[in-house]
Amino acid sequence: MDMWVWYVLGGIAAGLLSSMFGVGAGILLVPLLSIAFGFGQKDSQGMALAVMVPMAFAGAMRYHFNPDIHLDLSVAAIVAVGGVLGAIVGSQIVFGIPDIVLKRMFACFIIVVGINILVNSCRNRPEGETPSAEHQAE
């Protein structure tokens, strides 16, 4: 099978996970690109970031047009400003970190996030529970 077919299948998997769980495609794409396709850690991270823009936009629009979901675009815009600033600083920092160290940091990050999600999901919150008032935008 041609390599581009594998790339498309990886993109489909990333899009499914991203839109189903609200995670960045990097959780799947960075390991896929670096392990399965042999790209370097930083190359994989850069490609995953480039893929996220159109993929995240498509997923966000599907959520936005679902009448059962309230997508507060003003909050999203404010968070996006901070996200852009963080991406500029974070990408500069990462250029000085060796690939092997970065790969280990990424693995630790994924493990910590996974444990946090598992622990929080076991707290038996009622279905559809909304965040507390102090977490909502005014």
Buried (B, 14 or more C-beta within 10 A) or exposed (E): EEEEEEBEEBBEBBBEBBBEEEBBBBBBBBBBBBEEBEBEBBBBBBBBBEBBEEBBEEBBEEEEEEEEEEEEEEEEEEEEEEEEEEEEEEEEEBEEEEBEEBBEEBEEEBEEEEEEEEEEEEEEEEEEEEEEEEEEEE
